[in-house]
Amino acid sequence: MTFARVFQGSLFTAADAHTVTFHRQALLCLDEAGVIARIIPATATDYSTVRQVAQNHERLVVLAPNTYLLPGFIDLHVYAPQWPQAGLALDRPLADWLNTYTFPLEAKYADTGYAQRVYQHLVAELLANGTTTAQYFGTIHHAANLVLAQQCVRLGQRGYVGQVVMDNPDQTPATYRSATATLTADTERFILAVQKLAQSSRTTLVPVITPRFVPSCTPRALTLLGQLAHRYALPIQTHCSESVWEDQYVPAHFNGQRDTEVLERAGLLTAKTVVAHGTQLTAPDFARLHRTQAAVAHCPISNAYFGNAVFPVQTALDHQVTVGLGSDISGGFTPSLYRNIQQAVMASQMLQDGTTPTQPTGRAASRISAKTAFYLATKGGAQSLHLKAGQLAPGYLADFQVVHDRYATVMPTDSDSVFERLIYQTTPAEIQEVYVGGRLVHHR
């Protein structure tokens, strides 16, 4: 059988939340649709034949020594307009950070020329960091959000793009606020425009229902957005129980209900929902997320600044809640999910050990491994979006990275050592190529 492309090289892919599968010098065979047709181990009887046929047809790509295939990363929570302030003012309280820096910055996207410059740079930067799929918060501006969607199409990234809704006058500035009266029409216009653009796209492009978070929305806005999500069978993204402030504000203003309750009553907590952060979620919240099949975007770097706690990944997994990873630019200062994988592991250790030796406040069995964090960035993210990606396996989209192990000549070369070294040492300089649907979208 002749394949559209065959990559010869060693690969790592998450089998589940605790196991990573390794194939040494396998053949990753792609079909014409950009889907993985077969993975042929080096021990297979037809390995040499398939390799020779691909070579004869000039369809064989042989990875360089000490180079590995990894699935493309899936970033579940990117605040696209905040890219220009990544790393700025993270020492400020959340309310001050939003009102002094973030809202004025997001208001600038009324200028589509500005949006063009920022979004072109951001999407390219994410691809260079191995992120093949991103779920984006946009702004309240229709035209700027379409620019973001267009950049995803142009550069070849799978994009889930949301037009932000924030209409509560008590929590949003007059200069940057959605209009409740036209909310349905404005959001519907965005949905239809993205769906039309998606028809001509070679990759995934999906509009996402996006209430900023419960405090920034009126009850009517939440209800209207829930109705639109149901009408168009669309994914939903929002923040949920992100901080102590939010955790206290919502019950005080919504008759004692918690975030998850408010969202469910509005029709916004469904099997297509991804809620970000969740550092203040309780056992009943996790039970509700499991029952509704909603997923969580774990944003470990951002949580360190604004979450007031460590999100308990293992607790969520024990409740059978789907969890993926998010950079939360710019609450998170880096576009690298490698950095967020590392922080997820470190934060889980801190959660388990507690913060002071004299007051053991840790939570037992909270630590996660690099393998679990890698799962969040790949398979967990894909499951959160119901996307057949995030794995190097037959039938899955051929979204992957080609990554160089720069320390191979001086460090152990067994598969476990190589895997952890890639997780902890990879920077954009080591990501040599990135493919989406079998198409090269980034190379160094």
C-alpha positions in Angstrom: 0.0 0.0 0.0 1.2 3.5 -0.8 0.8 6.2 1.8 0.7 10.0 1.2 3.7 10.4 3.5 5.7 8.1 5.8 7.8 9.4 8.7 10.5 7.1 10.1 11.4 7.9 13.7 10.9 7.2 17.4 7.7 8.6 19.0 6.0 9.2 22.3 2.2 9.4 22.8 0.0 9.3 25.9 -2.0 6.1 26.2 -3.9 7.3 29.3 -3.4 9.7 32.2 -0.6 7.7 33.6 1.0 5.9 30.7 3.1 7.0 27.7 3.6 4.6 24.8 7.0 4.6 23.0 7.8 3.2 19.6 11.4 3.1 18.5 12.1 3.9 14.8 8.5 3.2 13.8 6.8 4.2 10.5 4.1 6.9 11.0 2.0 6.5 7.8 -0.3 9.3 6.7 -3.2 9.2 4.2 -4.2 11.9 1.7 -6.7 13.4 4.2 -3.9 14.1 6.8 -5.0 11.3 9.1 -2.7 8.7 10.6 -3.4 5.5 8.7 -0.9 3.2 10.4 1.9 3.0 12.8 4.3 0.2 11.9 6.7 -0.9 14.6 10.3 -1.7 13.5 9.6 -5.4 14.3 6.6 -5.7 11.9 7.0 -8.1 9.0 6.1 -5.5 6.3 8.2 -2.7 7.8 10.9 -2.9 5.2 8.5 -3.2 2.4 6.4 -0.1 3.4 9.6 1.9 4.0 11.0 0.9 0.6 7.8 1.8 -1.3 7.6 5.2 0.4 11.2 5.8 -0.5 10.7 4.8 -4.1 7.8 7.3 -4.4 9.8 10.0 -2.6 7.4 10.0 0.3 9.7 8.9 3.1 10.9 11.4 5.7 13.6 10.0 8.0 14.0 11.9 11.2 17.5 13.0 12.2 19.3 11.2 15.0 18.1 12.1 18.5 14.9 13.5 17.1 11.5 12.4 18.2 7.8 12.7 17.2 5.3 14.0 19.8 1.7 14.8 19.3 0.8 18.5 18.8 -0.2 20.3 21.9 -3.7 21.5 22.6 -4.1 24.8 24.4 -7.6 25.0 25.9 -7.4 28.6 27.2 -5.6 31.4 25.3 -6.7 35.0 25.8 -5.5 36.1 22.4 -5.9 39.9 22.8 -3.7 39.9 25.9 -0.6 38.7 24.1 1.0 42.2 24.0 1.0 42.3 27.9 2.3 38.7 28.5 4.4 38.9 31.6 3.4 42.4 32.6 1.9 43.5 35.9 1.5 39.9 37.2 2.3 41.2 40.7 -1.0 43.2 40.8 -4.3 41.9 42.3 -6.6 40.5 39.7 -9.1 43.4 39.8 -6.4 46.0 39.4 -4.7 43.9 36.6 -8.0 43.7 34.7 -9.1 47.4 35.1 -5.7 49.1 34.8 -4.1 47.0 32.1 -6.3 44.3 30.5 -9.6 46.0 29.7 -7.9 49.0 28.2 -5.7 46.7 26.1 -8.6 44.6 24.9 -10.5 47.8 23.9 -7.7 48.6 21.4 -9.0 45.7 19.2 -11.6 48.0 17.8 -8.7 48.7 15.4 -8.5 45.7 13.1 -5.0 46.8 11.9 -3.8 46.3 15.5 -5.6 43.0 15.7 -3.9 41.8 12.4 -0.4 42.5 13.8 -1.0 40.9 17.1 -2.9 37.8 16.0 -0.5 37.0 13.2 2.4 37.1 15.6 0.5 35.1 18.3 -0.7 32.2 16.1 2.8 31.8 14.6 4.4 31.9 18.1 2.0 29.2 19.4 2.8 27.0 16.4 6.5 27.5 17.0 5.9 26.2 20.5 4.3 23.0 19.3 0.6 24.1 19.8 -1.4 22.7 16.9 -4.8 23.5 18.4 -5.8 26.5 20.4 -9.1 27.6 22.0 -9.2 31.4 22.0 -11.0 34.1 23.9 -11.2 37.0 21.5 -12.7 40.4 22.4 -16.2 42.0 22.1 -15.2 43.1 18.6 -16.7 41.2 15.6 -14.2 42.3 13.0 -11.1 41.6 15.2 -12.4 38.2 16.1 -12.7 37.3 12.5 -9.1 38.5 12.0 -8.1 36.0 14.6 -10.0 33.2 12.9 -8.5 34.2 9.5 -5.0 33.9 11.0 -5.7 30.4 12.2 -6.7 29.4 8.7 -3.9 31.2 7.0 -1.2 29.7 9.3 -2.8 26.3 9.5 -3.6 26.0 13.2 -6.8 24.4 14.4 -8.7 27.3 16.0 -11.6 27.5 18.4 -12.5 31.2 18.5 -14.9 32.9 20.9 -16.4 36.4 20.8 -16.4 37.5 24.4 -19.6 38.6 26.1 -19.4 40.9 29.2 -22.4 43.1 29.8 -22.6 43.6 33.5 -22.2 47.3 34.2 -21.0 46.6 37.8 -18.0 44.6 36.6 -17.1 46.0 33.2 -16.0 49.5 32.0 -18.4 51.6 29.9 -15.6 51.8 27.3 -15.5 48.0 26.9 -18.8 46.3 27.3 -21.2 44.1 25.4 -24.7 45.4 24.6 -27.3 43.2 26.2 -30.0 44.3 23.8 -28.1 43.1 20.7 -26.2 40.2 22.3 -28.1 37.5 20.5 -27.8 39.1 17.1 -24.1 40.1 17.6 -23.1 36.6 18.7 -25.2 34.9 16.0 -23.5 37.1 13.3 -20.1 36.0 14.6 -21.1 32.3 14.6 -22.3 32.4 11.0 -19.3 34.3 9.8 -16.9 31.8 11.4 -18.9 28.9 10.0 -18.7 30.4 6.6 -15.0 30.8 6.8 -14.6 27.3 8.1 -16.1 25.9 4.9 -13.1 27.1 2.9 -10.6 26.0 5.6 -8.2 23.1 5.3 -8.2 22.7 9.0 -10.6 22.9 12.0 -12.2 26.3 12.7 -15.0 26.5 15.2 -17.0 29.4 16.8 -17.2 29.1 20.6 -19.9 30.6 22.9 -17.8 32.8 25.3 -19.2 34.5 28.4 -16.1 36.0 30.0 -17.1 34.7 33.4 -20.2 34.8 35.6 -19.4 38.1 37.4 -19.0 40.0 34.1 -22.3 38.8 32.7 -25.9 39.6 33.6 -28.3 36.7 34.2 -30.1 37.4 30.9 -26.8 37.3 29.0 -26.0 33.9 30.4 -29.4 32.6 29.5 -29.3 34.0 26.0 -25.8 32.5 25.4 -27.0 29.1 26.7 -29.9 29.2 24.2 -27.5 30.0 21.3 -25.1 27.2 22.4 -28.0 24.8 22.3 -29.4 26.1 19.0 -26.1 25.8 17.1 -24.8 22.8 19.1 -21.6 24.8 19.8 -18.8 24.5 22.3 -18.7 26.8 25.3 -15.8 28.3 27.2 -15.7 30.5 30.3 -13.8 31.0 33.6 -15.1 29.1 36.6 -14.2 29.4 40.3 -10.9 31.0 39.4 -10.1 32.9 42.5 -11.3 33.5 46.1 -12.9 36.8 44.9 -14.9 35.1 42.2 -15.8 32.3 44.5 -17.3 34.8 47.0 -18.9 37.2 44.4 -21.0 34.6 42.6 -23.0 33.2 45.6 -23.4 36.8 46.9 -25.0 37.9 43.6 -26.7 34.7 42.4 -28.8 33.6 45.4 -26.2 31.5 47.0 -25.4 29.5 43.8 -21.9 28.6 42.9 -20.3 29.1 39.5 -21.1 25.6 38.3 -24.7 25.9 39.4 -25.2 29.2 37.7 -23.7 27.9 34.4 -25.8 24.8 34.5 -29.0 26.6 35.1 -28.2 28.9 32.1 -27.6 25.9 29.8 -23.8 26.7 29.7 -22.5 23.6 31.5 -22.6 20.8 28.9 -20.5 18.0 27.4 -19.1 20.7 25.1 -18.1 23.1 27.8 -14.5 23.9 28.9 -14.2 25.9 32.2 -10.9 27.5 33.0 -8.9 27.5 36.2 -11.3 25.9 38.8 -8.9 26.4 41.7 -11.8 26.8 44.1 -13.9 23.9 42.9 -15.5 21.7 45.6 -16.4 18.0 45.6 -20.1 18.9 44.6 -18.7 21.0 41.8 -16.6 18.1 40.5 -19.6 15.9 40.7 -21.6 18.4 38.6 -18.8 18.6 36.1 -18.7 14.8 35.8 -22.5 14.6 35.5 -22.6 17.2 32.7 -19.4 15.9 31.1 -17.9 19.4 31.1 -14.1 19.7 31.1 -11.5 21.8 32.9 -8.7 23.8 31.4 -5.9 23.6 34.0 -3.8 26.8 33.8 -1.0 26.2 36.3 1.2 29.3 35.6 -1.7 31.7 35.6 -3.2 30.1 38.7 0.1 30.8 40.6 -0.6 34.6 40.1 -4.4 34.9 40.2 -5.9 31.5 41.2 -5.3 31.8 45.0 -4.8 28.0 45.1 -3.5 25.0 43.2 -6.0 23.2 41.0 -6.1 19.6 42.2 -5.6 17.7 38.9 -5.6 14.3 40.5 -8.8 15.0 42.4 -10.5 16.0 39.2 -9.3 12.9 37.4 -10.5 10.8 40.4 -13.9 12.3 39.9 -13.7 11.3 36.2 -13.6 14.9 35.0 -11.9 15.5 31.7 -8.9 17.9 32.2 -6.7 19.6 29.6 -4.0 22.3 29.8 -4.2 26.0 29.1 -1.5 28.7 28.9 -4.0 31.5 29.8 -2.0 34.1 28.0 -1.5 36.7 29.6 -2.3 35.6 33.1 0.2 33.0 32.1 3.3 34.7 30.8 4.4 32.1 28.2 2.9 30.6 25.1 4.8 27.3 25.8 2.7 24.4 27.0 6.1 22.7 27.9 6.4 25.4 30.5 2.9 24.8 31.7 3.5 21.0 31.8 6.5 21.7 34.1 4.5 24.0 36.3 1.6 21.6 36.5 4.0 19.0 38.0 5.7 21.4 40.4 2.4 22.9 41.6 1.0 19.4 42.3 4.0 18.6 44.5 3.5 21.9 46.4 -0.2 20.9 46.9 0.8 17.5 48.2 3.5 18.8 50.6 1.8 21.9 51.9 3.5 25.3 52.2 5.1 25.4 55.6 7.0 22.7 57.7 5.2 23.7 60.9 1.7 23.5 59.4 1.4 20.5 57.2 -1.5 21.6 55.1 -0.8 19.4 52.1 -3.3 17.2 50.3 -2.2 13.5 50.1 -1.9 11.8 46.7 -2.0 15.1 44.8 1.3 14.8 42.9 1.1 14.2 39.2 3.9 12.9 37.0 5.3 14.4 33.8 3.4 11.6 32.0 0.1 12.9 33.4 0.9 16.5 32.6 1.9 15.4 29.0 -1.5 13.7 28.8 -3.3 16.9 29.8 -1.5 18.8 27.0 -2.4 16.2 24.4 -5.0 13.5 24.8 -6.9 15.4 27.7 -7.1 18.5 25.6 -8.4 16.7 22.6 -11.0 14.9 24.6 -12.1 18.2 26.1 -12.8 19.5 22.6 -14.2 16.2 21.2 -11.4 16.4 18.6 -9.8 13.2 17.2 -6.3 14.5 17.8 -3.7 14.6 20.6 -2.5 11.1 20.0 -0.1 9.4 17.5 -2.4 6.5 16.7 -4.3 5.2 13.6 -7.4 7.1 12.8 -6.2 10.3 14.5 -5.4 13.6 12.9 -1.7 13.9 11.9 -0.9 16.8 14.2 2.6 16.4 15.6 5.9 18.0 16.5 9.4 16.9 15.5 11.6 17.6 18.6 15.3 17.4 19.0 16.9 16.0 22.2 19.8 18.4 22.6 21.4 16.5 25.5 21.4 13.0 24.0 25.2 12.8 23.7 25.8 13.3 27.4 22.7 11.9 29.2 20.9 8.5 29.4 19.2 7.3 26.2 16.6 4.9 27.6 13.1 5.9 26.6 11.9 7.1 30.1 14.9 9.3 30.4 14.5 10.7 26.9 10.8 11.4 27.5 11.3 13.3 30.7 14.3 15.2 29.2 12.1 16.3 26.3 9.4 17.5 28.7 11.7 19.5 30.9 14.3 20.7 28.4 12.5 21.5 25.2 12.3 25.1 24.0 11.2 26.5 20.6 14.8 26.0 19.5 14.4 22.2 19.7 11.0 22.1 18.0 12.3 21.6 14.4 9.0 21.1 12.6 5.3 21.2 13.4 2.6 19.5 11.3 -1.2 20.0 11.3 -3.2 17.4 9.3 0.0 16.2 7.8 0.8 19.7 6.5 4.0 21.4 7.5 3.0 24.6 9.3 6.3 25.5 11.1 9.9 24.8 10.6 13.2 26.2 11.9 
